Structure formats: C-alpha cells, structure tokens
Amino acid sequence: MVCYQIRVVGKVQGVFYRASTKTVADELGVKGWVKNELDGSVLIEAEGTKDKLIDLMAWCKKGPLHAKVDSIERTEVDLKHHNVFLIRH
C-alpha cells in the first residue's frame, strides 16, 4: 500500500471533477479524499496498491468530459489508513 497526494491543475473545478474522481476511486478500491483548492486546482489524497494508484493517475490526466487538465503532480506521503474515499468541501 502507498499513499499519494495528487494535485491536478487546469480547468478542473465546476466540471464534476471531484464527483468523477470519487466514482473512479470507488471502482478501483482506492481510499482517501478529493477537494477543491483556492487556487483552482484539485487536490487528491489516495491510498491503495501502486497499480491502482497508477490507474487513478492515468484517469486524472484526462478527467471527466468537460475538464481540461494541464498537469498533475504526485507526492508520496505517509499512509493514513483511510477507510473510504470522500469528497471534502
């Protein structure tokens, strides 16, 4: 198990990015959270197997239909042992 913080930059707010991320994370069995940041980016903390997180990051590079992702940044952080995947407000 690994834990990544993933910052997604671009047109990623107001396009259902958080809700879509939760759907994908739930399908993959990834735990953690997603939230909008004041600078217009989306921040994700995701825990799971490395393979599942690679799948999640591949989706993050594209995002939902109306998103336009300019870049993603990944940082490995300590495990938090999340039980579910949440949308934070």
N, C-alpha and C positions, 0 to 999 in steps of 0.2 A: 504494500500500500504506500502511496505517495500523496502529497498534498501540494497543489499548485495554486498560486494566485495568478489570475489571468486578467490583464487589462486589455479591453477591446476599444479601439479608437476609430472614430468615423461617424457616420450617420447611424447611430445605434440606440438613440433614445426616441421614443414616440413611434417605434416601428415593431412593437411586440417582441423586442429582443429578449427581455427578461423572461417573459412567459414561455417563449420558444426555447430558451436555454433550459428552463426547468423541465419542459417536456422531453427534450433530448437527454438531459441528465438522468431523469427518471427511467427512460428507456434503457440507458446504459448501466443503470445501477450505481451512478456516481452520487456522492453525498456532498453537502456543503451549502453554498448560498450564492445569490447573484443580486447586485444592486446598482442603481444609477449613481454616478458621481457628479459633483457640482460642475466639473469641467466638461461635461458632456460625454464622457466615456462610461463604459460599463465595467464593473469590477466583479470577478467571479472567484470564489474560493472553492476548489473542487478536490475531493479525495476519492481515490479508487486505485485500481491497478493501473500501471503505466500504460498498458494497451488501451484501456477505456478512456484515460485522460488524453491520449493521443487522438482517439476518435472524437472526443469532445472538442479538442482544439482545432481539428480539421473542420468541424462544423462551425466553430466560432469564426474561422477565417472567412466564411461565406455569410453566415447568419440567416435570419428569416428573409422573406421575399423582398421587402422594401428597405432593408438595411444596405448600407454601403460601408464595408469595413476597410479602413485604411491600413491598420496594423494591429497586431496583438503582441503583447509582451508577457512572458511567463517567468515566474519566480518560484522556486521550490521553497516551501515553508514547512515548519514542524506540523506533524499530524495533530488534528484537533479531535478526531474521533466523532465526526458529525453522524447523526442518526438518520437524517433526511436531507432533502435538497429544498431550500426555502428561497422565496423571493423576499428580499429585505427592502423596506421602504425608508 
